[in-house]
Amino acid sequence: MTDTRPRILYCNCTYARVVPPSVKRDVLRRLSDSGVAFDAVPDLCDMAARKDPALARIAASPCTRIAACYPRAVRWLFHAAGHPLPDDGVDVSNMREQTADEVVERLLADTAPAGEAR
């Protein structure tokens, strides 16, 4: 049986410092408290600049939800690193403009912690 849960990726936007710290902190805390598996990275911009191979694995996931900044910027970062995101199956939440509540609601929609039925 294939795992159909979305892959959740949280970007801490460490180096740019453009996301309000309170939003980043609240989103990360609530993801951690949810029991749902997710990946956290320090900075997608840095990963793209280094052409980090982890971006290829993320881009290859059939359903990905990303908490970072502007969706167009996130898509461009993956493209610049040589691993464009698919047109379908990717949802990017913008922590620069959305509230923590809005971001977490989108990230965790229709998910259940690993091992639990939905």
C-alpha positions as MATLAB code, in Angstrom:
seq = 'MTDTRPRILYCNCTYARVVPPSVKRDVLRRLSDSGVAFDAVPDLCDMAARKDPALARIAASPCTRIAACYPRAVRWLFHAAGHPLPDDGVDVSNMREQTADEVVERLLADTAPAGEAR';
ca = [
       0.000    0.000    0.000;
       1.364    3.412   -0.976;
       1.530    6.231    1.569;
      -0.698    8.996    0.201;
      -0.041   11.533    2.933;
       1.400   14.776    1.611;
       5.067   15.509    2.157;
       5.308   18.631    4.312;
       8.339   20.871    4.077;
       8.994   23.750    6.481;
      11.593   26.367    5.521;
      12.973   28.422    8.394;
      14.130   31.174    5.993;
      17.167   31.542    8.258;
      19.380   33.721    6.119;
      16.853   36.021    4.451;
      15.057   36.985    7.655;
      12.001   38.104    5.707;
       9.388   35.992    7.493;
       8.050   37.339   10.784;
       9.770   35.364   13.586;
       6.484   34.873   15.437;
       4.887   33.223   12.372;
       7.864   30.907   11.809;
       7.980   29.972   15.478;
       4.246   29.278   15.718;
       4.088   27.247   12.493;
       7.070   25.123   13.536;
       5.698   24.566   17.045;
       2.282   23.569   15.765;
       3.733   21.221   13.158;
       5.866   19.596   15.864;
       2.876   19.262   18.185;
       0.671   17.774   15.438;
       2.407   14.396   15.319;
       2.430   14.590   11.504;
       5.771   13.858    9.854;
       7.446   16.822    8.183;
      10.855   17.939    7.005;
      12.405   21.189    8.221;
      15.211   22.921    6.360;
      17.177   25.986    7.437;
      16.850   27.885    4.152;
      15.571   26.881    0.692;
      17.438   29.823   -0.898;
      20.726   28.477    0.409;
      19.853   24.931   -0.680;
      19.052   26.158   -4.198;
      22.279   28.158   -4.397;
      24.224   25.011   -3.463;
      22.081   22.849   -5.775;
      21.404   20.568   -2.821;
      20.363   17.081   -4.046;
      17.629   17.000   -1.393;
      15.658   19.372   -3.623;
      15.411   16.623   -6.253;
      13.790   14.264   -3.727;
      11.342   16.962   -2.647;
      10.446   17.841   -6.249;
       9.860   14.148   -7.032;
       7.273   13.724   -4.259;
       3.782   13.235   -5.690;
       2.116   15.615   -3.238;
       4.079   18.305   -1.443;
       3.072   21.113    0.877;
       5.661   23.782    1.562;
       5.725   26.534    4.183;
       8.151   29.208    3.026;
       7.651   32.530    1.260;
       6.175   33.569   -2.093;
       5.059   30.566   -4.173;
       6.630   31.975   -7.348;
       9.967   32.402   -5.515;
       9.863   28.843   -4.173;
       9.127   27.456   -7.632;
      11.948   29.536   -9.110;
      14.400   28.266   -6.463;
      13.700   24.644   -7.372;
      13.952   25.483  -11.089;
      17.254   27.335  -10.606;
      18.638   24.324   -8.725;
      17.764   22.085  -11.692;
      14.823   20.352   -9.991;
      11.613   22.127  -11.009;
       8.507   21.411   -8.976;
       5.646   19.744  -10.862;
       2.776   21.971  -11.983;
       0.270   19.890  -10.009;
       0.390   18.461   -6.499;
       2.412   21.258   -4.870;
       0.916   23.780   -2.457;
       3.116   26.608   -1.168;
       2.029   28.600    1.872;
       3.488   32.084    2.173;
       4.607   32.753    5.750;
       5.510   36.324    4.742;
       1.876   37.225    4.127;
      -0.301   34.538    5.714;
      -0.976   34.061    9.398;
       0.340   31.020   11.251;
      -3.257   29.782   11.496;
      -3.718   29.961    7.717;
      -0.400   28.235    7.010;
      -0.936   25.411    9.503;
      -4.492   24.836    8.315;
      -3.263   24.365    4.719;
      -0.302   22.209    5.719;
      -2.279   19.856    7.931;
      -5.515   19.624    5.914;
      -6.539   15.978    5.511;
      -3.508   14.625    7.338;
      -3.171   12.270   10.258;
      -0.090   11.387   12.300;
       1.884    8.420   10.994;
       0.210    5.154   11.973;
      -3.243    6.706   12.502;
      -6.222    6.375   10.238;
      -7.610    9.505    8.615;
];
